[in-house]
Amino acid sequence: MQVSSDVTAPVAKKVRSERIHHGDTFVDEYEWLRDKDDPEVITYLEQQNEFTEAHTAQLGDLRKQIFGEIKSRTQETDMSVPSRRGRYWYYARTEEGKQYAIRCRCPIADADDWTPPEIAADTGLPGEEVLLDANVEADGHDFFSLGALTVSDDGDWLAYSTDVVGDERYTLRFKNLRTGDLLADEITGTAGGAVWSADAKHVFYQTVDDAWRPDTVWRHDIGAEADDVRVFHEPDEKYWVGMGSTRSDKYLMIGVGSKITSEVYVLAADDPTGEFVSIAPRVEGVEYSAEHAVIDGDDYFVIVHNDVRDGSKADNFAIDLAPVGDPADRRELFAHDADRRIEDLDAFEDYLVLSYRRAALPKLAIADLRQIDGIPTPADFHEVTFDQELSSAGLGGNPEWATPRLRIGYTSFIEPTEVLDLDVATGERTLLKRQPVLGGYDPADYVQSREWATAADGTRIPLSIVRRKGVDDARPAPLLLYGYGSYEASIDPSFSVSRLSMLDRGVVFVLAHIRGGGEMGRHWYDNGKTLTKKNTFTDFVDAARHLVDTGWTTPKQMVAEGGSAGGLLMGAVANLAPELFNGILASVPFVDALTSILDPSLPLTVIEWDEWGDPLHDPDVYTYMKSYSPYENVEARAYPPILALTSLNDTRVLFTEAAKWVARLQEVNTSDNLVLLKTEMSAGHGGVSGRYKQWEEVAFELAWILQQTGAYVPPTA
C-alpha cells in the first residue's frame, strides 16, 4: 500500500561522466554523487531522507509498537557469563537506559576457582572493577564503536581503541589497571585490534593504508616515549594483515591473507623484540591457519589448510600436525572430506576441538587428550550433539589454555542462546545462562524446518523456514526471504528477539542458503563467485519461485532482504525478477559493483579481485560483471517498492552506491511503487551505534516489511 504525500522525490541533476574500459563506454550521469564533501551531495541525501520519512510516516505508530516490543522482551539490565582469564573473571554488564555495555572484572577466589560467579545483573559482583564504560567514552558523540579491548597476561594493563566517526579508524589508548590512570601514550589511525607481549611491556597493533587495508604491524613500547617500531609490512595490495596470539600465550602470530592465499608468521611471546618467521611460505591458491598445541608432551603447530594432497586439492580443508621445531615435517590428522567442510581446530591443554559443517549446519567434535596415548586420530573426536536439527553450537568464552571445562554456546531459530559448561570426560553439561526473553516467550509456539528448492541447473538449495504455529493453516502467508551468498559466509541458525515482532504478526521468515555462501562447503562458495556469481542471484530467484509454487506465499505477500554483498543480491534480483516481490530491502547495498571493482584507489578493491574477478585487466570479467552489476542494468521497467539504507561514513560500501542506484531507479521506474533511500549521516558500515538507536532502526525496517507483506495495513487518513 502506498500513501500519498506532498513531498516528492528529489530529482538528482545529471552530469555526464564516461567510464571507458576494454573498448566499452558506459555513461554514468550520477557519478557526481560520490563526493560527500560537496554540499550539493549532502543536500540531496537530506532531501531523500525527508522524502523517505514523509512516505513512511504512516508507519510511525507501528514503529513505536515494535520498538516497545523489542524493549519489553529484553532484559535491559543484564550481565554476560563471566569467563576466567588469569586471576580474574571478565564479563560485560548492561544497564537500563544506557546505550552501551560496561566491561568489568572481579577476582577469582583461588587457583581452583573454575565455577563462574553467579550472575547478579542488578547488583554487580563482589570486588567488581570497571575496565571500560563505553557510555562514558561515547558521551558527546553521535557514533561510537569499540575496537580493541585487551588485558595484558599479568592483568595489570588494558589496551583499548575507539572509533567515534564510523570509518573504522581507531584511536588506541592504554590504562594502568593497578592505578586506574590513562597513559599519555595515544595512537591514532589504527585498525581495531591490539596484542600484548608476554612481559606486558610491548603492544602490537596494526595500521591501514589509503585503501583501508590493514597492511602494517607496529610494536609500541609502553611508556618508553620512543618511536614505534615497524615489525611487519605487506606491500601486496591483495593481502590483509591480522595480528593475534595462540591460546597457550606461547606465540604471537601475524596472519597475511588474500581471498585465496595465506601465510602465517610466528614469534615467541617472551621474545617480543625478535623476528617473526613464516610457518610455511605462501603458495598462490593455498590457504592455511595455525594454532599451537601440546600433544603427548611435544609442541606442534596445528595447520588447517587446503593444499594439494595425493594429487588433488583439499577444497574442504584438511588438518596437519607440524613440530614447532620443523614445521615442514607435517603429518596428516584429518584428511579432506567432500561432505565435511573443516573450519577450525582449537587447542587447549587437555582438548582439541574441531569446528566443521555438514549439510548446511555447524558442528563441534572434541578429542580429550588425557584419554589418548600418543597422536590422536579422527576416531578420537566425538561430536557434541543437540536435539534440534536446525541449531548452531560453537566454542565461546574460553580464553584459558588450562581449563577443566569447555564453554559452549548453543542456539536455534526458536531457542534463545544458551551458555553451557561441558565436562568433556563425563559429557555433563551445566547451563550457565539462557538468554532472557521477557513476556512469557515459549519456543513451543514456533516451528523451524528445512526445505530444499531446486535451481534451474538442478542444484538443491537449502531453505531454513521459521514461523509461528498456526501459520500453516493460513497459507499463503506474508513472507520475508533473506539472502547473502558471498565470501563463503554461512548464515547459521540463531535466535532473534526482534524477529518475534514479525513472526507474531503471521510473517514467515525464510533464509535462502544460496551459492556464494559457505553452508554446503567450499564448492558452494566456488560456484557463486567470480565467473559463476550469477548462480547466487538465480538461486535466490529460484528459492522465491519455490516458495510461491509450494503455496507458502504469493508475490504480493513476499519481501526480499539483504545487506552489503547481500544488497548486491537485492539489486540483481530487482532486475532479474521484480514481479516476484512486493518489496525489496537493501542495506548498505553493493549495487555499483563494477564501478567500485574497477577502481583500485577505492577502499578494499584490489583484495576483492579474488572474489569478483579483475575487470580492470580482464575483459571477460568486465563483460560478465557488467551483465549483472545492478546499477548498470537498471532500465525502464516496473520495479517493486524498494527501500535502500546506507551510511555516510561507510568505508566498505560507499554511500555513493545506494545514492546512485536510487537516483537511477527513481528516474526510470515505470510503476507507481516508491523507491526510498535512507542515509544515516553519522554512521558506518554497521549502521547506527547504541542498542536503543539500533532497536529504532530495526523497528523502522520491520514496519516497512510488515506493510509490504500485507501483514500490516496502515490506517487510512
N, C-alpha and C positions, 0 to 999 in steps of 0.2 A: 504494500500500500504506500503510495506516495502522498505527501502532504504539501499543499501549495504554500508558497511564501513569496513575499515581495522581494526577498533577497535573491538576486540572480547570480549565476556562476560568473566569476571574474574571467574576462577574456584575455589570455596571455597574448602579448604582441608577438609578431613573427619577425625573426631576424634570420636571414638566410645564412646558413653555415654548411659548408661542404666537407664531407669526410670521404677521402679517396683512398682506396686500398685495392690492390690486385686488379686494377682496371675498372673497379666498380665505384660509382659515385653515389653517395647517399646524402640527400639534402635534409638537414636537421634544422628546423625552424625554431626549436625551443632550447637549443644548447645554451643560450644566454642565461638560462635559469641555474646554471652551475655556480655562479659567483654569489656566495652568501654574504659577501661584504658589500654587494650592490644594494642600496636602499630600495630600489625598484623590485628586486627579488623578494626581500623581506616583506614589502607591502603586498606583493602578490600572494605570498604564503599566508599572511594575516587575513587577506580577503577570502582566501579559500577556507580558512578556519571559521570565519564568520558565516560563510555560505553553508558549511557543514553543520555548524551549531544551529543555524536557522532551520535547516531541514531535518534535524534530529531533535528539535525542541519538544516535539510531541512525545518523546521517549523519556522526558525528564523524570516523571513520576516513577516509571519503571526502573530507571537507573537508580533512583533513591531506594526503591524496594530491594533491588538486587544487592546494592552496597550494604543495606541493612541486614540482608540475609547472610552475606559473607561475614559481616562483623558479628552477628549474633551466633554464628556457628563456630567462631574462632575463639579460643581461649587466649584473650589478648595479653594477659599477664601469664607468662609461661616460662618454661626452662627446659633446655635440652638435657639429655642424659650425660652426666659428666664422663669424660674419658681421661684415663690416667696417663700422665707423661712425667717421668722423673718423680719429684717429690710432691707433685700437685695433681689435683683433679681439675680439668679445664671444662668450661661449659659456657653457654650463652643464655642470657635472660632477655625477655621482652616484657615491657610494662604497658598497661592500658594507657592509651592516649599518646604513646611515643612511637615515632616512625621507625626507629632502627633498634637493632639488638645491642645489648650491653655484654661485652666479653669479660668473663670473670674466671677466677680460680680459687681453690681452697686447698689447704694442705692435706696430704694423706695421713692416716692415723699412725701407720708404721710400714715397714718394708713389705709386710704380708697383707696389706690392705688392698684387695682387688675387687671388693664389692663397692660399687659406686654409691655415693651418699644418696639417701632418699630425696627425691625431687621435692622441693619446697618453694614453689613458684612465688608465693605471696610474701615469704619472709627471707629468701636467700638462704645461704648455708653458713654454718659457723666458720669463722675465720675467713670469710669471703674478702677477696681482693679484686677490685675492678681494674682490669688491664686497659680497657678502652671502652669508653661510652661514645658510640657513634652519634648519638643525639647531640652531644656536646660538640663533637668535631663537625657535624653538619650544620650547626647553628649559623644562620646568616647566609646560607647557600641554598639555591633552588634545586641543586642536584648534589648527590653525594654517593660515592662508591668506595668501598674498602678494597684495597688490593692485597698487599702482604699483611700478614699478622702472624709473626713467627717469634717464638721464645727460644733463647739460647739453651743449649743442653744443660747448663748448670742452673737454669731457671731464673737467672738474675737480670737478663736483658730482653727487651722487646724491640723488634723491628716492625714497623707498620708503615703502610703507604696509603694515600688517599687521592681521589680524583673528584674535584668539585665542579667540573665542566661537562664531563661525559665523553671526552675524546680519548680516554684510556691512556693518558699520560699522567703518571702518578708522582707525588712528592713523598720521598722516603724519609722517615724520622726514626729516632732511637730514644728509648726510655729506660732509665735505670730503675729496675723494679725493686731494688733494695731501698732507694730513697724516694722514688716517685718522680724524680727530676727528668725533664727532657734535656737531651744533649743539644749543644749548639749545632752539631752536625745535621745538615739537611741537604738532601739531594733531589733536585727537580728533574722532570722529564724522564722518569724511569718507566720500565714495564712493571707489571703488577707484583712480581714475587721477590723474595729475599731468602737467603740461606746462610746460616751461621756456620762458622768453623767450630771444631770440637773445643777449642780453648776459649771461645766466646770473645775473641779479640778482633775477629775479622768477619765482615758480612760481604757476601757475594750478591750482586744484583745485575740486572740487565738494562740496557738502553735500546732504543729503536732508531731506525734510520728514517729518512724523509718519507718513506712509504709505509711507516708504522710497522715495520718488520723488526722484531727483536733480533738483533744481529751481533751484539757485543756483551760480554760478561766482564764486570769490573769487580775488584776487591777493594773494599773500604776498610781501613784500619781505624777502629773505634777510638775517638779522642786523640788521634795522632797528629791532627792538623797537617796532614801531608796529602799530596795529590793522590787520587785513587789510581790504582794500578789496573791497566787493561790486561786481563789474563787470557781472553779469547775473543777472536773476531771472525765472523763468517762473511766473506765478501760476495759469495754467490747469492744473487737475489732470489733464487728459488728456494732457499733454505731458511727456516726459522730456527732460532736458538732457544733452548729451555735449560733451566738450572734446577737441581734438586739434590737430594741425598738418599742413601739407602736407609731402609727401616732400621738396620743394625747400627746406624750412625757411624759406620766404619769408613764409608766412602762418600765423597762428593762427586756428583755426576753432571756433565753437560751433555744435553741431547741436541743433536742437529738433525733436522728433518725437512724434506720436501714432502709432497703428497705421495711420492712413490719410493723414496730413498732416505735412509737414515744412517746416523753414526753416533756412537756414544763414547765420550771421553771420561776418564776416571782419575781421581786423586784421593789419596788417603786423607781423611778428615783431620788427622793430627799433624798433617804437613801442609798447612794452608798456603804457604808461600812456594810450594813446589810446582811442578809442571803437570798439567792434565795430559794423559796419554790415551790413545784410542784403543778400545777393546777389540774392534775389528774394523778394517778400513771400509769406507763407503764404496758400494758397488751399485751402479745405476740399476734401479728397479728392485733393489733388495732393502727391505725394512727390518729393523730389529730394535729391541729394547733389552735392557739388562737390569738385574737385581742381584743383590748379594745374599748368598745362603751358606749356612754351615751344615754339611751333611756328613755324618759319620766322622766328625772331628776335623774335616777338611773344608777349606774355603773355596767356594765356587761362585762364578757368575752364572745365573740362570738367564739364558738368552732365548727370547721369543722371537721367531724370525719366519720369513717366507722365502728363504734361499732355495736354490735348486738342490734337490736331494734325489739320488738314484735316477737322474736324467729328467726329472720333472720338477716344476716349481711348486713349493708348498703354499699354494694360494690361500688356504685357510689357516696357515701358520703351523709351525712345529716348535718344539722346545728342546734346547740342548743344554747340557751342563758343561762348563768350561772351568778348569782350575784357574784360580786367580793368578797364579804364577805363570801360567802359559795358556792364555785364552784361546789360542789357535787349536789346542788339543781338546776338541769338542766331542762329546758323546751324546747320543740322542736319548731324550727322556720320553717325549711324546712325538710320534710320527704324524705326518699330515693325514687328515681325515676329511673327505669331501663333504661329509654330513655334520661336521663339528667345526665351528669357527672359534679357534683359540684366541682369546683377547688379552689375557694376562696371567702371570703366575706370581703370587705374593709369597714372600718368605718371612717366617718367624723363627725364633729359636727352636721351637718344637714342631712346627707345622709348615706345610706347603699348601697353598690354596689356589686352585685352578679356577679361573673365570672363563666361561665359554658360552656359546649359544648354539642351540639346536632347534630346528623347526620354529624359528622366529621368536624364541624365548631365551632369556638369560638363565644360566645355570652356575652352580658352585659345586666343586668337589674338593675334598680335603684329604691330605695324607698326614698321618700322625707319625712323625719321625721317631718318636720314642718306641713305637711298636715295630720299627723296621730295622733289620740288620743289613747295613750297607746302603747301596744306592737304591732309591725307590723305583718302582715300575708303575705303569699306568694302572695296574690292578690294585695298587695300594691307595688309590684315590677313590673316595666314596662320596657319591652325590648327596647333597643336602636337599631333601625333598619337602614339598608342601602340598596341602590338599587341593588348593585351587589350581586349575590348569593354566589359566592366564594370570600369571603372577611374576613378580620380579624379586630377586634376592641378591644381595651383594654385601661385601665387607663394608663396614662403616665404623669410624671412631676407634681404630686400632693403631695408635701411634707407637706403642711399646713393642720392642723386639721380644722381650721375655715376658709373655703374658700367659697365665694359666687358662684363660678362656678367650674365645673369639667373639667379637661384637659383630652382629649381622643385622642388616636392615631388610625388611620384608614389606611388600605392599601388593595390591592388585588394583584393578579399576574400581572395585567396590569396597575394598577393605582399607581403612586408614593405615598409614605407615606404622609398623611395629619395630621397636628396637629390642633385640634379643641378645642374651649372652649364651653362647654354645659351649658346653663342656665336651670337647672333642672325644675324650676317652669313653664317656658314658652315653653321649648323644643327648644328654639332658639339655633342654632349652629353658632359659629363665626370661620371662617377659619383663623388661625393664620399663617400657613405656609404650603405650598406644596413642597415636595422635588423637588428641581430644577433639571430638566433633559435638558441639553443644546442641541442645534442642531435641534430643532423643533420636539421633540417627541410628538406623538399623540396616546393616548390609543386606539382610534378607529381603528388603523391599526392592532390591535392584538385581539385575541379571547382566552377566557378561558372557559373551560367546565368540566363537571363531567361525567365520565362513571363508570361502575361497571364491574369488572371481576369476574368470578366465580371460586373459588378454587375447588380442587378435592373433598373436603368434602361438597361442596355446599355453603360454606360461600361466601357472596358477598363482594368483596374488592373494596373500593372506589379508583378511579384514578382521579387525577387532571391533566388536559391536557391544555397546553399553546402553542400557535402557532401564527405566523403572518398570517394575512388574505391572502388567495390565496393558502396556502399550501395544503388545501383540494383538490385543483384541480390537485396537483402533486403527490398524493399518489400512491404507498407507498413512504414515506419520510424518510430522515435521522432522527434519534430519540435518545434522551438521556433519559434513565429510571433511576430515582433516588429513593433510599430507605434507611431506617434506621431501624425501627422496634425493639426498645429496650427501657427499662427503663420507659415505659409509656410516652415517649416523643412524642409530636404531632408536625408534620410539617405543619404549617398553611399557608394560602395564604400570600405571601409577594412579594414585588417588588424588582427587581434586575437590576441595570444598566448593569452589566457585562453580564447578560443573554441575553441582546438585541443583543450582537455580535453573539450569536448562532441563535436566532430567525430570525434575518435579513438575515442569510445565509440559511434559509429554514429548520433549525432543529426544530423538535417538542420536547418540554420539558414535561415529564410526571413524576408526583410524585405518587408512589405506597404507599398508606396508609395501610401498611401490619400489621398483628397481631404482638404483642410485643410493638407496639406504643400505644398511648392513644387516638387516634382520635375518636374511637367509644365507649369509656367508659372503665371502669375498666376491664370488661370481655375481651375486645380486648387485653389488656395487659396480663391478666392472661392466655390467650390461646396462648401466644407467649413467654413464659419464662419457666425456669426450664425444666420439662419433657414434655413440649409442644413446646419447642423452634423451632423445625423443621418446625412448621407452618409458622414462619417468612420467612424461605428460600423457601418453596414450594409456599407460597403466591406470592412471587416476581417472581418466575418462571412462575406461572400461569398467573400473570399480563403480563409478556412478551409474553407468548403464545397468550393471548387475543389480544394484540396489533398487532401481526402477523396475527392471524386468521381473525381479522376485517379489515385488509388491511391498517392499519396505517403505517406499516413499514415491513422490512424483516430482517432476522438475519444478512445479510451483511451490513445493514444500522443502526443497533442498538448497542448502547454502554450503559453499566450499570455503575452506580457510587454510592459509599457510603463511609462513613468515620467513624473511630473509631469502635463502635459496628456495624455500617453500613459497615465497612471494613470486619468484620467477615462475614456479609451477602454476601459481594462480594466474599470472599474466598469460602464460602459454595456453592454459585451459580456457581462459576467456576468449581467446582467438579460435581455439580448436572446436569448442562445443558450448557456445554461450547459451544455447537453447536448453541445456541440461540443468541450469541453476537459476534460482530466483535471488541469488545474492552471492557475491564473491568478496571475501575479506582478505586483504593482502597487507601484512605487517612488514615494515621496513623492506619493501619488495625489491629484489634484484632484477628489475624489469628492463633496464637499459644495459643488458649484459654485454652485448657486443661492443658498444662504445667503451665500456669500462675495461674489458679484457684486451682491447686494442691499445690501451694507453698505459705503458709501463711506468709512467710517473705517478699514477694513482696508487693509493694505498692497497697493498695486497695483490696487485695484478700479476706480477711475474710468477709468484708462487702458485697462483691459480691456474697457470697454463697446464699443469699436470691434471687438473680436474676437468677443465673445459676444452683444452686444446689451445694452441697458439695461433690465433687468427692473424696476428701481425706478420708472421713469416710463412704461414702455410695457407695457400689459397683454398684448399679443400676444407680446412677448418673454418675459414672465413665464410665460405658459402653455406656450410652446414649450420653454423651459429646464426647467420643472418636469416636462415629459413625458419628459425624458431624464436629468436630473441623477441620478446613481447612488444617492445616499443616499435621496432621496425615493421612489425606485422599488424599493427593497429590499422584498420581500414573501415570504410563506411559499412556498418552492419548494425544489427540490433543487439546491443550489449545488455546483459542483466544489470541490476543495481550493483554498484561496486563501491566499496569503502577501502581507501588506502590510508595507512598510518605510517608516519615516518618521524624522524627526529633530526633537528637541525645540526646537532653536533656528532651525528653518527659517522665514525671513521671507517666502518666496514662496508656498509651500503649507503652511499651518499644520498642525502635528501633529494638531490637532483633527479635521481631515477624516478621516484614516485611523482615528483612535480612535473617532469616532462611527460610521463605516461598519462597522468590525469589530464594535462592540458590537451594532449592529442585525442584522448578518448572523448573529452567534452566537446571537442571540435567536430568529430566525425560520427558520433553515436547517432544512429537513426531511430532509436527507441526513445520513449519518454522517461526511461529509467534514469535515476540520478547517479552520477559518478561523483563521489565525495573524496576530499583529501583533508586529513587532519595532521598537522605538523606540531610536534612538541618542540617548543622553542628553546628549551634548556634541558635537553636530554641526549643520550647517546643511543647505541645500537639496542640496548636492552629496554629502552623506553624510560619512563619516569622512575625516580627512586623514592624510597619510603613506602612502607606497606600500605598505608591508608590511601596515598596517591595511586598506588598500583591497583588497589581494590576499586577505586573510582574509575580507572581506565578499563579494568576488566568489566565492570558494570556497563560502561559505555558500549563496549564491544558486544557483550551478551545481549543487551537490549536491542541492538541493531539486528543481531542474528535472530532473536525471537520474533521480531517484526517480520523479517524477510522469510522465515519458515512458516509464518502464519500462526505460530503458537501464541502470539500476542497481537491483538488488533488495537491500535491506538484509538482512544475515544474521538469522536468527531467534534469539531468545533461547534 
